[in-house]
Amino acid sequence: MLVLTRKRNEAIQIGEDIEIKVLAIEGDQIKLGIAAPQSVDIYRKEIYLDIKQQNNEAAGVSLDLFEMLKETKE
């Protein structure tokens, strides 16, 4: 993991297209601004993990349904 120190209004650049800028520091929280192409999905990590879990659960149900349908055709 790369660890960087940034102050308010300083940024980091990821590749050509993504910039993350420190907009504000308020107590133990920081406010970040992220500039990225619309094709790049950006989520808070807890939301990303929830989406991933829901997708895995849906895929599991889909696979079970596929197996059941396959058995009825045989």
MMTF fields as JSON, N, C-alpha, C and O atoms, coordinates in Angstrom:
{
  "mmtfVersion": "1.0.0",
  "mmtfProducer": "UNKNOWN",
  "numBonds": 295,
  "numAtoms": 296,
  "numGroups": 74,
  "numChains": 1,
  "numModels": 1,
  "chainsPerModel": [1],
  "groupsPerChain": [74],
  "chainIdList": ["A"],
  "bondAtomList": [4, 2, 8, 6, 12, 10, 16, 14, 20, 18, 24, 22, 28, 26, 32, 30, 36, 34, 40, 38, 44, 42, 48, 46, 52, 50, 56, 54, 60, 58, 64, 62, 68, 66, 72, 70, 76, 74, 80, 78, 84, 82, 88, 86, 92, 90, 96, 94, 100, 98, 104, 102, 108, 106, 112, 110, 116, 114, 120, 118, 124, 122, 128, 126, 132, 130, 136, 134, 140, 138, 144, 142, 148, 146, 152, 150, 156, 154, 160, 158, 164, 162, 168, 166, 172, 170, 176, 174, 180, 178, 184, 182, 188, 186, 192, 190, 196, 194, 200, 198, 204, 202, 208, 206, 212, 210, 216, 214, 220, 218, 224, 222, 228, 226, 232, 230, 236, 234, 240, 238, 244, 242, 248, 246, 252, 250, 256, 254, 260, 258, 264, 262, 268, 266, 272, 270, 276, 274, 280, 278, 284, 282, 288, 286, 292, 290],
  "bondOrderList": [1, 1, 1, 1, 1, 1, 1, 1, 1, 1, 1, 1, 1, 1, 1, 1, 1, 1, 1, 1, 1, 1, 1, 1, 1, 1, 1, 1, 1, 1, 1, 1, 1, 1, 1, 1, 1, 1, 1, 1, 1, 1, 1, 1, 1, 1, 1, 1, 1, 1, 1, 1, 1, 1, 1, 1, 1, 1, 1, 1, 1, 1, 1, 1, 1, 1, 1, 1, 1, 1, 1, 1, 1],
  "groupList": [{"groupName": "MET", "atomNameList": ["N", "CA", "C", "O"], "elementList": ["N", "C", "C", "O"], "formalChargeList": [0, 0, 0, 0], "bondAtomList": [1, 0, 2, 1, 3, 2], "bondOrderList": [1, 1, 2], "singleLetterCode": "M", "chemCompType": "L-PEPTIDE LINKING"}, {"groupName": "LEU", "atomNameList": ["N", "CA", "C", "O"], "elementList": ["N", "C", "C", "O"], "formalChargeList": [0, 0, 0, 0], "bondAtomList": [1, 0, 2, 1, 3, 2], "bondOrderList": [1, 1, 2], "singleLetterCode": "L", "chemCompType": "L-PEPTIDE LINKING"}, {"groupName": "VAL", "atomNameList": ["N", "CA", "C", "O"], "elementList": ["N", "C", "C", "O"], "formalChargeList": [0, 0, 0, 0], "bondAtomList": [1, 0, 2, 1, 3, 2], "bondOrderList": [1, 1, 2], "singleLetterCode": "V", "chemCompType": "L-PEPTIDE LINKING"}, {"groupName": "THR", "atomNameList": ["N", "CA", "C", "O"], "elementList": ["N", "C", "C", "O"], "formalChargeList": [0, 0, 0, 0], "bondAtomList": [1, 0, 2, 1, 3, 2], "bondOrderList": [1, 1, 2], "singleLetterCode": "T", "chemCompType": "L-PEPTIDE LINKING"}, {"groupName": "ARG", "atomNameList": ["N", "CA", "C", "O"], "elementList": ["N", "C", "C", "O"], "formalChargeList": [0, 0, 0, 0], "bondAtomList": [1, 0, 2, 1, 3, 2], "bondOrderList": [1, 1, 2], "singleLetterCode": "R", "chemCompType": "L-PEPTIDE LINKING"}, {"groupName": "LYS", "atomNameList": ["N", "CA", "C", "O"], "elementList": ["N", "C", "C", "O"], "formalChargeList": [0, 0, 0, 0], "bondAtomList": [1, 0, 2, 1, 3, 2], "bondOrderList": [1, 1, 2], "singleLetterCode": "K", "chemCompType": "L-PEPTIDE LINKING"}, {"groupName": "ASN", "atomNameList": ["N", "CA", "C", "O"], "elementList": ["N", "C", "C", "O"], "formalChargeList": [0, 0, 0, 0], "bondAtomList": [1, 0, 2, 1, 3, 2], "bondOrderList": [1, 1, 2], "singleLetterCode": "N", "chemCompType": "L-PEPTIDE LINKING"}, {"groupName": "GLU", "atomNameList": ["N", "CA", "C", "O"], "elementList": ["N", "C", "C", "O"], "formalChargeList": [0, 0, 0, 0], "bondAtomList": [1, 0, 2, 1, 3, 2], "bondOrderList": [1, 1, 2], "singleLetterCode": "E", "chemCompType": "L-PEPTIDE LINKING"}, {"groupName": "ALA", "atomNameList": ["N", "CA", "C", "O"], "elementList": ["N", "C", "C", "O"], "formalChargeList": [0, 0, 0, 0], "bondAtomList": [1, 0, 2, 1, 3, 2], "bondOrderList": [1, 1, 2], "singleLetterCode": "A", "chemCompType": "L-PEPTIDE LINKING"}, {"groupName": "ILE", "atomNameList": ["N", "CA", "C", "O"], "elementList": ["N", "C", "C", "O"], "formalChargeList": [0, 0, 0, 0], "bondAtomList": [1, 0, 2, 1, 3, 2], "bondOrderList": [1, 1, 2], "singleLetterCode": "I", "chemCompType": "L-PEPTIDE LINKING"}, {"groupName": "GLN", "atomNameList": ["N", "CA", "C", "O"], "elementList": ["N", "C", "C", "O"], "formalChargeList": [0, 0, 0, 0], "bondAtomList": [1, 0, 2, 1, 3, 2], "bondOrderList": [1, 1, 2], "singleLetterCode": "Q", "chemCompType": "L-PEPTIDE LINKING"}, {"groupName": "GLY", "atomNameList": ["N", "CA", "C", "O"], "elementList": ["N", "C", "C", "O"], "formalChargeList": [0, 0, 0, 0], "bondAtomList": [1, 0, 2, 1, 3, 2], "bondOrderList": [1, 1, 2], "singleLetterCode": "G", "chemCompType": "PEPTIDE LINKING"}, {"groupName": "ASP", "atomNameList": ["N", "CA", "C", "O"], "elementList": ["N", "C", "C", "O"], "formalChargeList": [0, 0, 0, 0], "bondAtomList": [1, 0, 2, 1, 3, 2], "bondOrderList": [1, 1, 2], "singleLetterCode": "D", "chemCompType": "L-PEPTIDE LINKING"}, {"groupName": "PRO", "atomNameList": ["N", "CA", "C", "O"], "elementList": ["N", "C", "C", "O"], "formalChargeList": [0, 0, 0, 0], "bondAtomList": [1, 0, 2, 1, 3, 2], "bondOrderList": [1, 1, 2], "singleLetterCode": "P", "chemCompType": "L-PEPTIDE LINKING"}, {"groupName": "SER", "atomNameList": ["N", "CA", "C", "O"], "elementList": ["N", "C", "C", "O"], "formalChargeList": [0, 0, 0, 0], "bondAtomList": [1, 0, 2, 1, 3, 2], "bondOrderList": [1, 1, 2], "singleLetterCode": "S", "chemCompType": "L-PEPTIDE LINKING"}, {"groupName": "TYR", "atomNameList": ["N", "CA", "C", "O"], "elementList": ["N", "C", "C", "O"], "formalChargeList": [0, 0, 0, 0], "bondAtomList": [1, 0, 2, 1, 3, 2], "bondOrderList": [1, 1, 2], "singleLetterCode": "Y", "chemCompType": "L-PEPTIDE LINKING"}, {"groupName": "PHE", "atomNameList": ["N", "CA", "C", "O"], "elementList": ["N", "C", "C", "O"], "formalChargeList": [0, 0, 0, 0], "bondAtomList": [1, 0, 2, 1, 3, 2], "bondOrderList": [1, 1, 2], "singleLetterCode": "F", "chemCompType": "L-PEPTIDE LINKING"}],
  "groupTypeList": [0, 1, 2, 1, 3, 4, 5, 4, 6, 7, 8, 9, 10, 9, 11, 7, 12, 9, 7, 9, 5, 2, 1, 8, 9, 7, 11, 12, 10, 9, 5, 1, 11, 9, 8, 8, 13, 10, 14, 2, 12, 9, 15, 4, 5, 7, 9, 15, 1, 12, 9, 5, 10, 10, 6, 6, 7, 8, 8, 11, 2, 14, 1, 12, 1, 16, 7, 0, 1, 5, 7, 3, 5, 7],
  "groupIdList": [1, 2, 3, 4, 5, 6, 7, 8, 9, 10, 11, 12, 13, 14, 15, 16, 17, 18, 19, 20, 21, 22, 23, 24, 25, 26, 27, 28, 29, 30, 31, 32, 33, 34, 35, 36, 37, 38, 39, 40, 41, 42, 43, 44, 45, 46, 47, 48, 49, 50, 51, 52, 53, 54, 55, 56, 57, 58, 59, 60, 61, 62, 63, 64, 65, 66, 67, 68, 69, 70, 71, 72, 73, 74],
  "secStructList": [7, 7, 7, 7, 7, 7, 7, 6, 6, 7, 3, 3, 3, 3, 6, 6, 6, 3, 3, 3, 3, 3, 3, 3, 3, 3, 6, 6, 3, 3, 3, 3, 3, 3, 3, 7, 7, 6, 6, 1, 7, 7, 7, 7, 2, 2, 2, 2, 2, 2, 2, 2, 2, 2, 2, 2, 2, 2, 2, 2, 2, 2, 2, 2, 2, 2, 2, 2, 2, 2, 2, 2, 2, 7],
  "xCoordList": [0.845, 0.0, 0.887, 1.828, 0.568, 1.25, 0.578, -0.646, 1.357, 0.824, 1.372, 2.585, 0.468, 0.845, 0.275, -0.766, 0.952, 0.452, 0.06, 0.847, -1.145, -1.637, -2.274, -2.82, -2.201, -2.864, -4.088, -4.3, -4.891, -6.077, -5.676, -4.678, -6.471, -6.275, -5.126, -4.816, -4.491, -3.491, -4.167, -5.212, -3.569, -4.208, -3.2, -1.988, -3.744, -2.932, -3.532, -4.729, -2.689, -3.105, -2.941, -1.893, -3.978, -3.923, -4.068, -5.135, -2.991, -3.006, -3.262, -3.011, -3.768, -4.043, -5.371, -5.546, -6.314, -7.706, -8.298, -9.411, -7.6, -8.222, -7.41, -6.205, -8.096, -7.477, -8.3, -9.528, -7.62, -8.276, -7.701, -6.493, -8.598, -8.165, -8.754, -9.925, -7.948, -8.417, -9.11, -8.473, -10.422, -11.196, -11.287, -11.244, -11.415, -11.567, -11.124, -11.171, -10.698, -10.351, -11.159, -11.003, -12.027, -12.913, -12.811, -13.42, -12.046, -11.859, -11.142, -10.045, -11.775, -11.145, -11.646, -11.436, -12.304, -12.796, -12.153, -11.82, -11.989, -11.554, -12.62, -13.336, -12.716, -13.654, -12.809, -11.942, -13.078, -12.325, -13.164, -14.371, -12.526, -13.153, -12.462, -11.234, -13.238, -12.676, -13.118, -14.312, -12.157, -12.438, -12.005, -10.829, -12.976, -12.702, -13.689, -14.755, -13.346, -14.302, -15.589, -15.573, -16.7, -17.984, -17.973, -18.774, -17.087, -17.024, -16.406, -16.456, -15.822, -15.207, -16.219, -16.675, -16.571, -17.479, -16.718, -15.616, -17.311, -16.682, -17.697, -18.803, -17.312, -18.183, -17.39, -16.171, -18.098, -17.488, -17.266, -18.06, -16.218, -15.869, -16.994, -17.248, -17.675, -18.74, -19.887, -20.524, -20.148, -21.184, -20.715, -21.486, -19.457, -18.892, -18.965, -19.35, -18.599, -18.637, -20.063, -20.299, -21.018, -22.424, -22.924, -23.616, -22.575, -22.966, -22.356, -23.024, -21.093, -20.4, -21.08, -21.277, -21.436, -22.103, -23.464, -23.818, -24.219, -25.53, -25.398, -26.205, -24.393, -24.162, -23.804, -24.281, -22.967, -22.596, -23.812, -23.982, -24.652, -25.864, -26.808, -27.39, -26.954, -27.824, -27.27, -28.031, -25.964, -25.345, -25.553, -25.782, -25.476, -25.709, -27.123, -27.341, -28.091, -29.491, -29.662, -30.346, -29.049, -29.157, -28.58, -29.157, -27.449, -26.839, -27.723, -27.873, -28.313, -29.221, -30.425, -30.845, -30.975, -32.123, -31.741, -32.507, -30.561, -30.077, -29.961, -30.36, -29.409, -29.276, -30.651, -30.83, -31.616, -32.964, -33.611, -34.243, -33.45, -34.017, -33.344, -33.992, -32.057, -31.301, -31.803, -31.954, -32.061, -32.532, -33.926, -34.218, -34.786, -36.143, -36.145, -37.058, -35.139, -35.062, -34.518, -34.774, -33.786, -33.172, -34.123, -33.764],
  "yCoordList": [-1.177, 0.0, 1.235, 1.35, 2.141, 3.428, 4.356, 4.48, 4.999, 5.936, 7.322, 7.516, 8.281, 9.652, 10.61, 10.346, 11.703, 12.768, 13.938, 14.369, 14.45, 15.563, 16.577, 16.216, 17.832, 18.912, 19.352, 18.918, 20.22, 20.734, 21.364, 22.078, 21.084, 21.56, 20.878, 21.256, 19.888, 19.095, 17.846, 17.425, 17.26, 16.139, 15.036, 15.217, 13.899, 12.828, 12.492, 12.66, 12.023, 11.678, 10.179, 9.621, 9.52, 8.095, 7.96, 8.212, 7.562, 7.479, 8.845, 9.88, 8.824, 10.074, 10.705, 11.919, 9.872, 10.309, 10.518, 11.034, 10.14, 10.195, 11.088, 10.905, 12.055, 12.949, 12.896, 12.981, 12.757, 12.779, 13.967, 14.063, 14.869, 16.113, 16.214, 15.898, 16.649, 16.899, 18.262, 19.293, 18.248, 19.495, 20.163, 21.389, 19.351, 19.916, 18.904, 17.695, 19.415, 18.591, 19.126, 20.28, 18.276, 18.696, 17.673, 16.606, 17.994, 17.051, 15.812, 15.891, 14.65, 13.393, 12.919, 11.763, 13.799, 13.457, 14.35, 15.507, 13.77, 14.573, 14.488, 13.492, 15.516, 15.525, 15.455, 16.297, 14.427, 14.213, 14.551, 14.311, 15.106, 15.293, 14.359, 14.285, 13.651, 12.687, 13.072, 13.134, 13.326, 13.605, 12.38, 12.015, 11.75, 10.543, 10.462, 11.077, 9.708, 9.526, 8.881, 8.144, 9.155, 8.571, 7.055, 6.395, 6.496, 5.041, 4.355, 3.13, 5.135, 4.587, 4.634, 5.71, 3.461, 3.398, 3.755, 3.258, 4.62, 5.034, 4.831, 5.37, 4.042, 3.748, 3.869, 3.693, 4.172, 3.982, 2.474, 1.688, 2.061, 0.644, -0.214, -1.301, 0.249, -0.573, -0.781, -1.834, 0.207, 0.073, -0.904, -1.754, -0.786, -1.691, -3.141, -4.026, -3.385, -4.751, -5.278, -6.458, -4.412, -4.814, -5.182, -6.186, -4.374, -4.664, -5.99, -6.816, -6.179, -7.418, -8.632, -9.65, -8.525, -9.626, -9.904, -11.062, -8.864, -9.052, -9.7, -10.557, -9.301, -9.911, -11.384, -12.216, -11.709, -13.106, -13.934, -15.062, -13.376, -14.089, -14.286, -15.358, -13.259, -13.364, -14.385, -15.138, -14.413, -15.381, -16.792, -17.716, -16.973, -18.288, -18.758, -19.923, -17.865, -18.199, -18.526, -19.487, -17.74, -17.973, -19.323, -20.035, -19.686, -20.981, -22.114, -23.12, -21.97, -22.993, -23.146, -24.264, -22.037, -22.063, -22.707, -23.492, -22.374, -22.965, -24.478, -25.218, -24.937, -26.372, -27.044, -28.132, -26.411, -26.981, -27.073, -28.076, -26.029, -26.029, -27.093, -27.764, -27.226, -28.225, -29.626, -30.461, -29.887, -31.212, -31.513, -32.662, -30.502, -30.755, -31.067, -31.737, -30.595, -30.877, -32.283, -32.856, -32.839, -34.162, -35.258, -36.428],
  "zCoordList": [0.0, 0.0, 0.0, 0.786, -0.888, -0.937, 0.073, 0.078, 0.915, 1.903, 1.587, 1.498, 1.417, 1.092, 2.125, 2.725, 2.322, 3.176, 2.284, 1.442, 2.462, 1.669, 2.607, 3.65, 2.232, 2.959, 2.169, 1.037, 2.782, 2.103, 0.769, 0.676, -0.249, -1.626, -2.363, -3.493, -1.755, -2.465, -3.019, -2.523, -4.043, -4.728, -5.019, -4.903, -5.399, -5.962, -7.329, -7.558, -8.208, -9.563, -9.752, -9.426, -10.283, -10.581, -12.095, -12.653, -12.742, -14.203, -14.809, -14.191, -16.032, -16.745, -16.337, -16.444, -15.867, -15.803, -14.418, -14.308, -13.364, -12.034, -11.105, -10.933, -10.512, -9.53, -8.245, -8.28, -7.124, -5.817, -5.05, -4.834, -4.643, -4.005, -2.604, -2.392, -1.658, -0.295, -0.305, -0.518, -0.072, -0.113, 1.245, 1.345, 2.301, 3.64, 4.677, 4.452, 5.803, 6.955, 8.121, 8.52, 8.67, 9.761, 10.882, 10.811, 11.91, 13.013, 12.528, 11.976, 12.739, 12.331, 10.964, 10.597, 10.214, 8.884, 7.838, 8.092, 6.647, 5.514, 4.43, 4.329, 3.639, 2.513, 1.247, 1.015, 0.427, -0.793, -2.008, -2.027, -3.016, -4.318, -5.299, -5.329, -6.094, -7.042, -8.446, -8.736, -9.306, -10.712, -11.505, -11.517, -12.17, -12.946, -14.097, -14.046, -15.136, -16.234, -15.733, -14.747, -16.408, -16.001, -16.087, -15.425, -16.886, -17.034, -15.816, -15.705, -14.903, -13.695, -12.556, -12.169, -12.018, -10.875, -9.604, -9.373, -8.781, -7.523, -6.411, -6.461, -5.399, -4.269, -2.977, -2.964, -1.885, -0.571, -0.422, -0.94, 0.266, 0.314, 0.868, 0.349, 1.913, 2.5, 1.509, 1.512, 0.672, -0.355, -1.433, -1.881, -1.848, -2.854, -2.379, -3.143, -1.127, -0.592, -0.531, -0.789, -0.191, -0.153, -1.551, -1.721, -2.542, -3.931, -4.376, -4.998, -4.052, -4.426, -3.794, -4.457, -2.518, -1.827, -2.462, -2.685, -2.751, -3.379, -4.753, -5.114, -5.518, -6.829, -6.69, -7.462, -5.713, -5.489, -5.082, -5.545, -4.218, -3.805, -4.992, -5.157, -5.806, -6.981, -7.97, -8.576, -8.132, -9.04, -8.508, -9.289, -7.194, -6.599, -6.847, -7.178, -6.692, -6.954, -8.429, -8.78, -9.284, -10.721, -11.097, -11.918, -10.509, -10.808, -10.322, -11.016, -9.138, -8.621, -9.539, -9.836, -9.983, -10.885, -12.213, -12.773, -12.709, -13.951, -13.819, -14.718, -12.689, -12.468, -12.41, -12.958, -11.755, -11.658, -13.041, -13.372, -13.836, -15.185, -16.055, -16.858, -15.879, -16.64, -16.305, -17.197, -15.026, -14.591, -15.146, -15.476, -15.254, -15.751, -17.237, -17.721, -17.975, -19.403, -19.658, -20.717, -18.724, -18.925, -18.673, -18.798]
}
